[in-house]
Amino acid sequence: MSEYRIDREHLAALARREAERFAATHPKSAELASQARPHLLSGVPMHWMSDWGTPFPLFVSSAAGNRLVDVDGHEYLDFCLGDTGAMFGHSPAPVAAAISQHATGGYTSMLPSPDAARVGALLAERFGLPVWQVCTSATDANRFVIRWARALTGRDKILVFDGCYHGTADDTLVRLHGGDTVPRPGLVGQVYDLAAHTVVAEFNDLAGVEALLARGDVAAVLTEPALTNIGMVLPEPGFIEGLRALTEHYGALLILDETHTISAGWGGWSGELRVVPDLLTLGKPVAGGLPAAVFGMSRAVAKRAEAFLAQKEAGHSGMGTTLSANLFTLAAMRANLESVMTPNAYATMQDTAAYLAERLTALFDQHRLPWCVTQIGARCEFQFCAERPRTGREAEAAMDHELEAALHLYLLNRGVLITPFHNMTLCAPDTRRSDVDRLVDALGEALVELAD
Ligand SMILES: Cc1ncc(COP(=O)(O)O)c(C=O)c1O
């Protein structure tokens, strides 16, 4: 059997046909798009929402469990799940109940509610870090831990990995180019030199990390345990443990961003590996998809932070946001941690995701496609390369945005939603094997159509 080849003309024709099909079958979304255009930048509440590969935005009317319904009445199997915000399903019942219960009890007060202490204890039990803070987005959590790391070590540099994404925290919006730290392409309004306070290493390159740490000016290494935003890059055995040892040796702090790798298990990836970082950040699903995030710290870091606060001059710390840890969010977070993000939910999600990974692998084998599939608990990614990438650069080289956009639109037109900008899928507790079958079968039909 000959190797599968994508015919580029077929691909362009398929993309055109699918765009026409989308336009014809989504008249209400089209109408809302034209109503929104005059008063919303790029016609959407956040400009990047227009970057999905649809001819105009898909407007959502409701979502529940692993299903989403658009304004034209089409139902989708949702494998995007708000890019992890709804990883445990849309409107999980315990969170919905907590929200209803608190609907008339006030939303925000700049003061803690009784749920605060319980949330801290639940987080400490789950992640093995004893002290926590609550904020409003994973971006903020990362911004704040970077501040803490700099304040506590008295060093100015942050070390991140090429291909990382930690939200829009400015210090992390960098790439590695010819050995230099450069701004990510495409940034809007970037005026100061990001390389002044950030250094970048290749993922899975402990020697490179050590060379940078040895300079003695790195406050913290900030990383996801696996890169999940440039396709997917798994850590090689010993890499995260190596970061733990090197940061300790050179007096830097280790920050693990578990916002996506929380898919790995009940205690995140670090819980599975039993590596305890100095600081840990987590946003997106932590309050069931409401805007909320948390960051945790070791006892040693917390002691240093308390001492720092006790002696610092009066004035704003640079960490805030008025709505952080509001009454409503704390109630939702408590319900979510107690009753939704449970070991049982993880067992179901991981089992379904393993089935998805198996079926995708079999599909690509059947078509003799040199594509790989990687699973992190409830999360799967397929990449257009035979070998799993070792670095962000390798992962980026495997991307094919034209192909990816056409496949995503083909799936969307057949009632299946996967995460835009790469080939990421999440299985919620409600996702069934029959839902996985629908995804893989539809993808298989697209591959048959695209075969040269
Ligand atoms: C690993 C990681 N950290 C942080 C963030 C930022 O999350 P948010 O956009 O909710 O601030 C993201 C977003 O994709 C992420 O993938």
The ligand as an SDF file (V2000), in Angstrom:
LIG
                    3D

 16 16  0  0  0  0  0  0  0  0999 V2000
   -0.8850   26.4880   30.2180 C   0  0  0  0  0  0  0  0  0  0  0  0
   -1.6940   27.7320   30.2250 C   0  0  0  0  0  0  0  0  0  0  0  0
   -1.5050   28.6280   31.1900 N   0  0  0  0  0  0  0  0  0  0  0  0
   -2.2070   29.7560   31.2410 C   0  0  0  0  0  0  0  0  0  0  0  0
   -3.1480   30.0410   30.2850 C   0  0  0  0  0  0  0  0  0  0  0  0
   -3.9230   31.3260   30.3620 C   0  0  0  0  0  0  0  0  0  0  0  0
   -5.2370   31.1060   30.7090 O   0  0  0  0  0  0  0  0  0  0  0  0
   -6.2530   32.3220   30.6600 P   0  0  0  0  0  0  0  0  0  0  0  0
   -6.3760   32.6840   29.2180 O   0  0  0  0  0  0  0  0  0  0  0  0
   -7.5170   31.7470   31.2020 O   0  0  0  0  0  0  0  0  0  0  0  0
   -5.7010   33.4140   31.4720 O   0  0  0  0  0  0  0  0  0  0  0  0
   -3.3810   29.1520   29.2440 C   0  0  0  0  0  0  0  0  0  0  0  0
   -4.3780   29.4440   28.2020 C   0  0  0  0  0  0  0  0  0  0  0  0
   -4.5110   28.7590   27.2200 O   0  0  0  0  0  0  0  0  0  0  0  0
   -2.6350   27.9590   29.2230 C   0  0  0  0  0  0  0  0  0  0  0  0
   -2.8040   27.0620   28.2410 O   0  0  0  0  0  0  0  0  0  0  0  0
  1  2  1  0
  2  3  1  0
  2 15  2  0
  3  4  2  0
  4  5  1  0
  5  6  1  0
  5 12  2  0
  6  7  1  0
  7  8  1  0
  8  9  2  0
  8 10  1  0
  8 11  1  0
 12 13  1  0
 12 15  1  0
 13 14  2  0
 15 16  1  0
M  END
$$$$
